[in-house]
Amino acid sequence: MSVLVSAATKRNWERLGVVDYSKRLTKRANKTESIRKFIPLECLKNISASSVIEIVNMVKAESTSVETIIFSLAHKLVSSIHNDIGKKWFFEKYKHCKLNSSIRLLDLPNEQDILGILYQSLLTEGQKNKTGSYYTPAKIVSVMTKAFSFDKGQTFLDPACGSGAFLMSLDCPNPAQIYGIDNDPIAVMIARANLLIKYDKREFIPNIYGFDALENSTISDSKCIRNVKGKKFDYIATNPPWGAVGRSKDDKRNFFSNELFSCFLHNALQKLNPDGMLSFLLPISFLNVKSHSKIREYVVRNYSITQIVNFPNVFSNVTTEFVVLNIKNSPPTSKYTFFDKNRKLILKRHYLESGEYVFYIHKPTYMLYERR
């Protein structure tokens, strides 16, 4: 079957590496069928993109699965830790994975999340776009977690932890206070390895679990049920997946919108201890698009927004601006009012630093502009 497309669309598809023009692409910038791969430059701190490209080319030459590549490299790194309990647990957990001895012998550069960076570099743009999987740069993570203190045994959860960027950023002496959830089994493997490496001299098993945080009622693992389901946390921070919620006609769950990030936000708020703190990275559309009005209204009527930080685009090949939304689980301290499209979004621009706008809630009124 032939499909008529404009010349501009065809050029765009060619740029994205799409080879099957008979397949109409879906929304979201026509990227869901893209086979292009790229280095997440925003995640690099100590090494150059060329170093990553060199490793990617070497592992691809082995013509093996992404799981085997990541496990072989994780095996090399975990083997050197002093945590014998965690090391034994990790190797037993992944005894089903194939070990490629050539890949295992590769020298890895000194980069905190080298496994996560390589994993993102091996995925296609279409795979990342479908799952909303874009790992968060360290500079954003540090903004979101710098206020968290763990001196009184406080607990932390990342309900979409990916390779564990938020978990590794924490200034927490005891890894038993840290929890992570993700539904990508390879990302979970990386996060577990990363946490074992960070706390390499502590005897522990990572509290990182592989399931969908929105589907925790279906957990069959008794340990997951005991350690995560129904548990409340003092801090929750994440970059949730973005995209449409996939659900059947029989799904009776009450979602505020069809966007995954809204569902994750609502779910996370239910897991906060009283006076607990939450920090979410969200698209700027959260502040002003009508389809997000229900979750916005729910937040401002039931919780205290402490800060909104606006960032320009920070992810490779993504054009959206972002906001970090910080919330405290306490009654609103200000009166919140919604205005129609003839009124401006009123946020107090407190200061400008390094191209990043930091907004503080203007008291006694905070006016959230809703586009109609």
C-alpha positions in Angstrom: 0.0 0.0 0.0 1.4 3.4 -0.9 1.2 6.4 1.4 1.1 9.9 0.1 3.4 12.2 2.1 4.8 15.7 1.6 8.4 16.2 0.6 9.1 17.8 4.0 7.6 14.8 5.8 9.7 12.4 3.7 12.8 14.3 4.5 12.0 14.2 8.2 11.4 10.5 8.1 14.7 10.0 6.3 16.5 12.1 8.9 14.9 9.8 11.6 16.1 6.7 9.8 12.6 5.5 8.9 12.8 3.0 6.0 9.2 1.8 5.8 7.2 4.7 4.4 4.0 2.6 4.2 3.8 2.8 8.0 2.3 6.0 9.2 4.1 7.4 12.2 2.2 8.3 15.3 2.3 11.6 17.2 5.1 12.8 19.4 7.3 14.4 16.7 7.1 11.4 14.4 9.8 9.6 16.4 8.2 6.4 17.5 9.5 4.5 14.5 12.9 6.1 14.3 15.8 3.7 14.2 18.4 6.4 14.8 20.7 6.1 17.8 22.5 9.0 19.6 24.7 9.6 22.5 23.0 11.3 25.5 25.5 14.2 25.6 23.7 15.9 28.5 24.6 12.9 30.8 28.4 13.1 30.1 30.5 14.6 32.9 34.0 13.3 32.7 34.3 11.8 29.2 33.8 12.8 25.6 31.2 11.6 23.2 34.0 10.0 21.1 34.9 7.8 24.1 31.3 6.5 24.2 31.1 6.0 20.5 34.3 4.0 20.6 32.9 1.6 23.2 29.5 1.4 21.4 31.3 0.4 18.2 33.3 -2.3 20.0 30.4 -3.9 21.7 28.2 -3.8 18.6 31.0 -5.7 16.8 30.2 -8.6 19.0 26.8 -8.9 17.4 25.1 -9.8 20.7 22.0 -8.6 22.6 21.8 -5.4 24.6 21.1 -7.4 27.7 24.3 -9.5 27.2 26.4 -6.3 26.6 25.1 -4.6 29.7 25.3 -7.7 31.9 28.9 -8.4 30.8 30.0 -4.9 31.6 28.1 -4.8 34.9 29.6 -8.2 35.8 33.1 -6.6 35.4 32.3 -3.6 37.6 30.4 -5.5 40.3 33.2 -8.1 40.6 35.5 -5.5 42.1 33.2 -4.4 45.0 33.9 -5.4 48.6 30.3 -6.1 49.4 30.3 -10.0 49.3 26.6 -10.3 50.1 25.6 -7.9 47.4 28.0 -9.4 44.9 26.7 -12.9 45.5 23.1 -11.7 45.3 23.7 -9.9 42.0 25.4 -12.8 40.3 22.7 -15.2 41.5 19.9 -12.8 40.4 21.3 -12.6 36.9 22.6 -16.1 36.4 20.3 -16.5 33.5 22.1 -13.7 31.5 24.8 -14.6 29.0 28.3 -13.4 29.7 30.4 -12.3 26.8 34.1 -12.6 27.9 35.3 -10.2 25.2 33.0 -7.4 26.2 33.7 -8.1 29.9 37.4 -7.4 29.2 36.8 -3.9 27.8 38.2 -1.0 29.8 35.5 1.4 30.9 36.1 5.2 31.4 35.6 6.9 34.7 32.0 8.0 34.5 29.5 7.5 37.3 26.7 6.1 35.2 28.7 4.6 32.3 26.4 1.6 32.1 23.3 3.9 31.8 24.9 6.1 29.2 25.9 3.0 27.1 22.4 1.6 27.4 20.8 4.8 26.2 23.3 4.9 23.3 22.4 1.4 22.2 18.6 2.1 22.2 17.0 3.6 19.1 15.2 6.9 19.2 11.9 5.1 18.6 12.4 2.8 21.6 13.1 5.7 23.9 10.2 7.7 22.5 7.7 4.9 23.0 8.7 4.3 26.6 9.4 8.0 27.4 12.8 6.8 28.6 15.3 9.7 28.7 17.8 9.6 31.6 18.2 12.8 33.6 21.4 14.8 33.6 23.3 15.1 36.9 22.9 18.9 37.0 19.1 18.5 37.0 19.2 15.6 39.5 21.3 17.7 42.0 18.7 20.5 41.9 16.0 18.1 42.7 17.6 16.2 45.6 20.0 18.7 47.2 17.5 19.5 50.0 17.0 15.9 51.1 18.5 15.0 54.5 18.9 11.5 55.8 20.3 12.0 59.3 17.1 10.8 61.0 16.6 7.7 59.0 14.5 9.3 56.2 13.6 7.1 53.3 13.7 7.9 49.6 11.9 6.5 46.5 12.4 6.9 42.8 9.3 5.2 41.2 10.8 5.4 37.7 14.5 5.0 38.6 16.0 4.0 35.2 19.7 3.4 35.7 19.6 5.1 39.2 20.7 8.7 38.6 18.6 10.0 41.5 19.6 7.1 43.8 23.3 7.8 43.2 22.9 11.5 43.8 21.8 11.2 47.3 24.0 12.1 50.3 22.7 9.2 52.3 25.1 7.1 54.4 22.8 4.0 54.5 21.6 2.4 51.2 18.9 0.6 53.1 17.0 4.0 53.2 17.0 4.1 49.4 14.3 2.5 47.1 13.9 2.4 43.4 11.3 0.9 41.0 11.3 0.6 37.2 9.6 -1.7 34.7 12.6 -1.9 32.3 14.6 -5.0 33.5 17.8 -3.9 31.9 17.5 -0.5 33.6 16.8 -2.2 36.9 20.0 -4.3 36.5 22.0 -1.2 35.9 20.5 0.6 38.9 21.3 -2.3 41.1 24.9 -2.5 39.9 25.3 1.3 40.2 24.1 1.3 43.8 26.3 -1.7 44.7 29.3 0.1 43.2 28.5 3.4 45.0 28.3 1.7 48.4 30.9 -0.9 47.6 32.1 -1.4 51.1 28.7 -1.8 52.7 27.0 -5.2 53.1 23.6 -4.8 51.6 21.2 -5.9 48.9 19.7 -3.0 46.8 16.0 -2.1 47.4 15.4 -1.8 43.7 12.5 -3.7 42.2 11.4 -4.5 38.6 7.8 -3.7 38.1 5.5 -0.8 37.0 4.9 1.6 39.8 1.4 2.2 38.5 0.6 -1.5 38.7 1.9 -2.4 42.1 -1.3 -4.3 43.0 -0.2 -7.0 40.6 3.2 -7.7 42.3 3.7 -11.4 42.8 7.1 -11.2 44.5 6.4 -11.4 48.3 9.5 -9.3 49.1 8.3 -6.5 46.8 4.9 -6.6 48.6 6.6 -6.4 52.0 9.1 -3.7 51.1 7.3 -1.4 48.7 3.5 -1.9 48.5 1.8 0.3 51.0 5.1 1.8 52.2 5.3 5.6 52.7 8.4 7.6 52.0 9.9 10.9 53.3 11.2 11.9 49.9 10.2 11.0 46.3 11.9 12.3 43.2 11.9 11.2 39.6 11.8 12.0 36.0 8.6 10.0 35.2 8.0 8.5 31.8 6.1 10.8 29.4 3.6 9.5 26.9 0.0 8.2 26.6 -1.2 5.8 29.2 -1.7 2.3 27.7 -4.7 0.6 29.2 -7.5 -1.7 28.2 -11.2 -0.9 27.9 -11.8 -2.8 31.2 -9.3 -0.6 33.1 -11.3 1.1 35.8 -8.4 3.0 37.4 -9.2 6.7 37.9 -6.5 8.7 36.0 -6.4 12.5 36.0 -5.4 12.4 32.4 -4.1 10.1 29.7 -0.5 11.2 30.3 1.8 8.9 32.2 3.5 11.7 34.1 0.2 12.8 35.6 -0.5 9.2 36.7 3.0 8.9 38.3 2.6 12.2 40.1 -0.8 11.3 41.6 0.5 7.8 42.6 3.7 9.2 44.2 1.7 11.8 46.2 -0.2 8.9 47.8 3.1 7.4 49.0 4.4 10.5 50.8 4.7 10.6 54.5 3.1 13.7 56.2 5.4 16.7 55.6 7.2 14.5 53.0 8.8 16.2 50.0 8.4 15.4 46.3 10.3 16.6 43.3 9.2 15.8 39.8 10.6 16.8 36.4 7.7 17.6 34.1 7.1 19.1 30.7 6.3 22.8 30.9 2.8 22.0 29.5 1.9 20.8 33.0 1.5 24.5 34.0 -0.7 25.7 31.2 -2.3 23.0 29.0 -6.0 22.3 29.6 -5.7 18.5 29.5 -3.6 18.7 32.6 -6.0 20.9 34.5 -7.4 18.1 36.7 -4.0 17.0 38.1 -3.0 20.7 38.5 -6.1 21.5 40.5 -5.7 18.3 42.6 -2.1 19.4 43.5 -2.9 23.0 44.4 -6.0 22.2 46.4 -4.3 19.4 48.5 -0.6 20.1 48.8 1.9 22.9 49.3 3.9 23.8 46.2 7.3 25.1 47.5 9.2 25.8 44.3 8.9 25.6 40.5 12.2 25.6 38.5 12.1 26.2 34.8 14.8 24.6 32.6 15.3 25.0 28.9 15.6 21.9 26.7 18.2 19.6 28.3 17.7 16.3 26.6 19.3 15.3 23.3 16.8 15.4 20.4 14.0 16.6 22.6 12.7 20.2 22.1 10.4 20.5 25.1 11.1 22.9 28.0 10.8 21.4 31.5 9.9 22.4 35.0 10.9 20.9 38.3 7.9 20.8 40.6 8.7 20.6 44.3 5.8 19.7 46.6 5.4 19.3 50.4 2.8 16.9 51.8 1.0 19.5 53.9 -2.1 21.7 53.4 -1.7 24.6 51.0 -0.3 27.7 52.7 -1.6 30.0 49.9 -4.9 30.5 48.1 -4.7 29.1 44.6 -6.8 30.7 41.8 -7.2 29.6 38.2 -7.6 32.2 35.5 -8.7 32.1 31.9 -6.6 32.8 28.8 -7.0 36.6 29.1 -4.8 36.6 32.3 -1.1 36.0 32.4 0.7 33.2 34.3 1.8 35.0 37.5 5.0 33.5 39.0 7.5 35.5 40.9 10.8 35.3 38.9 13.2 35.4 41.8 16.5 35.3 40.1 18.2 34.1 36.9 21.3 31.9 37.0 23.1 30.0 34.2 20.1 30.4 31.9 17.7 28.7 34.4 14.7 30.5 35.8 14.0 29.7 39.4 10.4 30.5 40.4 9.1 30.8 43.9 5.4 30.7 44.7 4.1 34.3 45.1 2.2 34.6 48.3 -0.6 35.2 49.3 -1.9 34.2 45.8 -0.5 32.0 43.2 -2.2 32.2 39.9 -1.9 29.3 37.6 -2.8 30.1 34.0 -5.0 27.6 32.3 -5.3 27.6 28.5 -8.8 27.1 27.3 
